[in-house]
Amino acid sequence: MTKPTLLLIHPAQDKDRLGSRRRRQTSMPKLNLPLLAAYADNRFEVRIVDETVDDIDFDCEADLVGITVLTQLAKRAYEVAEMFRERGAKIVMGGFHVNFFPDEAELHADAIVVGEADTVWNELLDDFLAGKIKKRYKADIPHDLKGLPRPRLDLMRRSAYSTANVIETARGCPHRCAYCAVTLFWGHKFRFRPIAEVIDEVRAMPPGDIVFVDDNIIGSPKRAKELFKAMIPLKRSWYSQADMKLANDPELLELCAASGCKWLFMGIESINAANLKEVSKSRVNAVEKYEKSIGAIKDAGINIFGSFIFGLDHDDTSVFANTVDFCVDNRLPGANFYILTPLPFTKLFDEMEKEGRIIHKDWSRYDMNHVVFQPKLMSPDELMQGYLSAYRSFYSWRSIAKRVLRPQKNLTHLLAFNAGRNRNYRHFKEGCLM
């Protein structure tokens, strides 16, 4: 008997699939679709399409099409859904945007999943096979993360990603940053996978660097120490996200480095203490400790990839040059800059809407690369132009020389990464202005 085909799709933003250059490679795959594929076991023929790097074949065989929806991808997700519905496929949607706008999503799908799919996905698949799929599946209880199936990363085109070995060890976050939607979906408490299950999954991964996709790998220092101790014998290099508190615990920092950590993405966000206080980030980030904390982490052999937000209420047009100077002075090997984006249902969005500062609700522009609100101390155009100038300045050859060009491990890798960002500026700008 022929198995039905389950097609899982991650839609792409316009800037990745349109413009002068079609994107064909990105940093790493999203983990949600490979995990959902694993639940389908032997009941379906499963395929995954990440439209960020691959085109969608709308004429392919597909009985059930699952589409994950982020707010900035909602418009494209609905387009994809309608094209497959016209061809007779059943559509199921889930993800952040569906969780917050279920009534909107239901207009474009035969079924939607509200909340984490783990606890209801098998029920949905069984209902589909029985011909009685329901309109809405709501996950009322978060998964305890024990016994998660091994994600079907083998269904992804590995050559499309800089690092294809991705793994999740925890969900949730106790912080309540005003701009963040993560806790609204995953919850305000950490949930941890059993360390033994994490280590078994790491052992089974192909050679190459590993990315732990946790929002904060050191969120629970005690648990992080246990994980790092278990990682040391495996001798694998890995990357993840963490906060500056890592520098305050010498034992944690030492174990983090010893376990193979090479890069940490860190939400530094702002060099203005008033900004951090206003968005409830000052409990995590202390501006007066930045230089010392960055130095300690770098001295341990860990590279920091800084993350910065422009457009906070205490930012004027001086913030762009000042932030780049900070990055250069502290020799950050890499950084991402973002435009403050008030995502729906966050505290930030509610406050800005009440103040009449939301410019529009074209969700496709809510991607941290476009200005969708009225800044307090500059115009929207000044924010956009300053944002572009910061990227260009940070990845200029002069900045690269100051930050990177000195005797150190992985010098070739660091130079190649920064040179790639330098060459990519034209396409980055094009995407921001689309």
N, C-alpha and C positions, 0 to 999 in steps of 0.2 A: 504494500500500500504506500502510495506516495505521501511523503510528509508535507504539510503546508509550509509555506515560506514566511518566516518572520524577518522583516527588514527593519533595522533600527537605524535612525538617522539623527545626526547632530547637525542642524542647519548652520549656515555660515553667514557672517555679516557681509554686507555689500562690499566693503573695502577689501575683503579677502577673496572674493570670487569675481569681482568686476574691476574696472579700472585698467590701467596700462599693463599690469602684470598680474596674472592669476597666481595666487599663492599655492605652492605645492609642498611646502614643508613648514612645520611649526615645532614648538619646543617639545610638547608631550601630548599624548592622547588623554581625553577625558575618561574617567574610570567608570562612570555610571552605566554606559551602554554595554561594555564588556561584562559588567556584573549582571545586568539584566539578561544578557545572552546566556550566562552560565545557568540561570534558573530554568531556561527553556529545555535543558537536558536533551533527551532523544525524541522529544515530541515534535520538534520543528527543524527545518533547515534554516539556519540563522545566518544572516549577513549584516554587516555594519558598514555604514557610509558616514564618514566624517567629511562633511561638505567643505570644511575649512581647507582641506587639501585634495579632495577628490570630487569630481562632478557626480551628480545624481543621474542615474539612468531611469527616467520616468517610465520607460517601456519595459523595464525588467519585471520578472515574475515576482509578485508580492501579494500574499493573502492578508497578512496583518502587518501594518506599518506603525511602528512606535517612534514617536518624535519627542525629543527632550527640548524643553522650551525655557530659555532664559528671557528676561524682560526685553533686552535689546535684540533678541532673535525672534520675538513673537510674530512680527509682520512676515518674515521669511518663513517661519514655521507654518503659518496659516496658508501661505501660498503653496508650499510643498504638500500640505495635507489635501488641499482642494484638487491638486493635480492628480494625486493618487486615488482620491475618491472618485474622480471622473472615470478612472480606469477600473473601478469595481473593488478596490481594496478597502478593508476596514481600517480605521485610524484610531489609535490610542495616543493620548498626549499626557505628559507629566513634566515635573520639574518646578523650579522656583515660580515662574510666571503663572503656571496653571494653579499652583497652590494659592496664590494671592488673587487670581482672577478666574476662578473656576467657571462662572457663568459665561464669560467671554470665550473661554477655551472650548466649552461644550458646543458652541455654534459651529466649530470646525472639526469635531471629532465624533466618532461613534462611542468612545469611552474616554474618560479621563481618570487619572490617578491623582488624588489630593494627598500631599504628604510624602513620606518615604515609601518607595514602591516595594521594598523588600518583603513586607508582611502581607501584601495583597497581590503581588504580581503572579504568583502561581495560581491563585484563585481566578484571576482575570484570564490567564492562558487556558485554564480548564474550561471556563465558561465559553471562551471563543470556540474551542474544539467541540463543545456540546451545542453550539449554535444559540447560546442564550446570554451573550455578553451584555452586561448592565451598562447604564449610562455613566455611572460614577462609582469609583472605588476609593474609599477614604481610609487611610492608615491612621487609626486613632492612637495606637501605641508605638512609640519608637522601637526600632530593632535593638536588641541588647548587644549586637555585633558578634555574638558567639556563633561559630559554625557557618560563617559566610562562605558561599561557594567560591572556587578559584575563578577570578575574572577571565573571560575568554579574550585575552590580549592577542592570542594567535589569529583572531579575526581582523585585526588591524594591520594596515600596511606599515610595517616597522620602519621602512626606509623613509617614510614621510615625517618621522619624528627624530629630533635630536636625541631624545632619551625615551625609549618605549617601555622601560621597566617601571611601572607605576604601581604603588601599593598604598592602601589606606590602613591606618592603625587606630584612628579615633574619629569621633564626630562630636560636634557641639563646641561651645565656647562660653565661659562665664562672663566675659566682658560685654559691655553694652554700649559699644561705640555708636554714636548717633547716626552715622552714615551707613552702617553695615546691615545687610539683610541676612547674613549667614546664620546668626543666632535665631532669627525669626523662623527659619526653616529647620535647622538642625537642633535647636534648643539651647538653653542657657547653662547646661551642665555637660561636662565631658562624659562621653561613653567610650570605653576602651575595648578593643579586641584583645582576646587572650594573647599574651606575648608568644606563647608556644606556637599558636596558629600563624602569627606574623612571621616568625622565624622560619617555619616550614615553607611558607610562601616565598620568602626571600631565597631560600635554598633552591627552590624549583625554578627560579628565574634564569633566563639566559645570561651569558656574560654581558657586562656593561654596567654603567652607572645606574643607580636606583633613585627614584624620586618618591619620597613619602609625601602624599598629598594632604596631610593633616594641615589644618589652619594654624596650628601652633604645636609643633612636635615636643616642646618643653613645657606645655601648659600645666602639666602636673609634674613637677621636678622629680618626685619620688618614682613615679611610673617611668619617666624618661630615663632615669638612671638604670632601672631594671632592663629596659629595652636596649640601651646602649651597651650594657655589660653583655647581653646576649648576642649583640651584633659583632662584638670585637673578634671572636674566633672566625667569623665568616669572611673577614678581610674584603669587604665590599665597599666601594666608594658610593656615597649617597648625598642627595640634596633634599632640602625641605624648607619649611617656613618656621620662624621662631620670633620671639620678641627679645628686647634688650635685656630682660632680666637674666638671661643666660650669663651675662658678664658678672652678675652679683654672686654666683655660686661657683667657686673654683673647682669643686669636685665635679659638678655637672658639666662645666665647660671642658674639663680634662677628658671626661668619659665621652662627651660628644665628639671631640676630635679623634680620640683613640678608636672610636667605633667606625670611623671612615667618613665622617662629615667633611665635605669639601666646600659646599656653598649653602648659605642660608638666605632666603628671601626675608627681609625684615621691613615691616611697616613703620618706618621712621616718621612718615607722614608730613611733619612740619618742623621747622627750626624755631617756631614761635610758640612759647609756652602758653600764651593766651589762647591760641588756636586749639592746642591739645586739650586744655581745660574745657573749652566750649563744646567739644565733640566727645567728651568723656574718655579721652585717651591718656590723660596726664597721670593716671595711676600706673600705667604701663611704661610710658616714655617720659623721661626726665631730661629736658634739654641740657641742663647744666652737667649731666653725666654722659652726654653723647660721645664726646671725644675720648674719654677714658674707657667707656664701654666698647666702642668700636676698636680701639687699640688693643684691648685685652682679647677680644674675639679674633682679631687678625693675628695677634701674636701666637694664638693657639693653632694657627694654620688653617683657619676657616675664612673663606671669602664671604663678604657681605654684599648682597645685591639689594641696594636700598630702594624703598618705595616711597614716593612723595606725592602729596595731593596739593594742587593749586586751586585757589578760589575760595578758600576758607574766609570767614568773615573778618579776620585781622590781616588778610593779605592785601597789599597794594602792589603797584607795578614793580616795586623793588624786590619782591619775593623771588622772582625768577633768577636774577643774577646772584642774589644772596644765597639761594639754595645751591646753585651750581658751584659757587665758590666754596661752600661748605663741603660739598662732595669731593671737590678737587683737593682741598686742604686736608681732608681725611683719607684721601687716596682710595675712594671706593672703586673697586674694579668694574662695577656695573650698577645701573640704576634704571628704574622705570619712573616716569612722571605721568600723573593722571590729573584730569580735570574733575573737581568735586562733582559728584553726580547724586542727586537726591532720589534714590530708588524708592518706588512706591511702597508704602506701609512702614518705612523707616521713620524714626523720630525726626530726622532731618527733612524728609519730604513733607511731613505733616506741618512742621514749623514754617517751611518756605511757602507752602500752599496757603497757610493762614495769613502770611505776610504779603501775599500776592506776588511772589518772586518767581514762580514757575512760569517759564516762557511758553512752553507747549508740552504736549503729552504724546509726541511722536516717539514711541518706545524704541524705535530703531536707532535713535540718537542718544539713548541712555546707556552709553557704552564707555564712559570715562574718557572719550576722545572728542566729545562735542560739548558745547556750552548750552545747557537747557534751563538755566536759571539766571536771575539778575544778581551779579556779585555786589557786595556792599561798597567796596573801595575802588572799583574799576569798572569799565564797561565790558560787556560780553566779548567784544572784538579785542579789547586789550588783553583779556584773559586768554583767548585763543592764540593771539600772536605771541604773547609771552610764553605760553606753553610750548609752542613750536620752537621758539628761540632757545628755550632751556634744553630741549632735546638736541638741537643742532650744536649748541655750545658745549654741552657735556660730552658729546661724541665727536667733537672736533679733534683734529690731529694734535693740536696744542694741548688740549685737555688729556687726551690719551697718553701723550708723552709724560705729562706730569703725574698722572695717576698710576700708570702701569709700567712704564719703561724703566725698569731697574732689575737687578739680579733677583729672581724669585722662582719658585716652583711654578710650573705650568705657564711660563711667560708666553710661549707660542700660542697656547690656547686662549689666554687673555687678550693677546693682541689680535688674534683672528676674530674673536667675538666682537671686540670693540670696532675693528675695521668693518665688519659686516654691518653693524649698526650705523656707522658713518656712511657707508654706501647706500643704505636703505632709506636715508632721510627723505629723498624725493617721493618715494612710495608711501612713507609714513605720513608726510604732509598731505599728499593726495587723498589718503583715506580719511584724514581728519576734516578735510574741506569738502568731502563728497556730500 
